[in-house]
């Protein structure tokens, strides 16, 4: 069940699972963006350094995107979708 709390959607933690935690829509979006960036890079067979060079961002920035510690900007997502190998 998703609850709306002050303009943010939240999936509450499962009270029966002590390891579970609430997740916001923003965090889920950041995770999906991280997955797309990481999957695109690995599907292309590139190292983080090679991929970061193509984006012209520091490797640390790419790592933050891939680990969902930072949200990859829309332009990076659009570029990743453009260069991703087609199945």
Secondary structure, 3 states (H helix, E strand, C coil): CEEEECCEEEECCCCCCCCCCCEEHHHHHHHHHHHHHHHHHHHCCCCHHHHHHHHCCCHHHHHHHHCCCCCCCHHHHHHHHHHCCCC
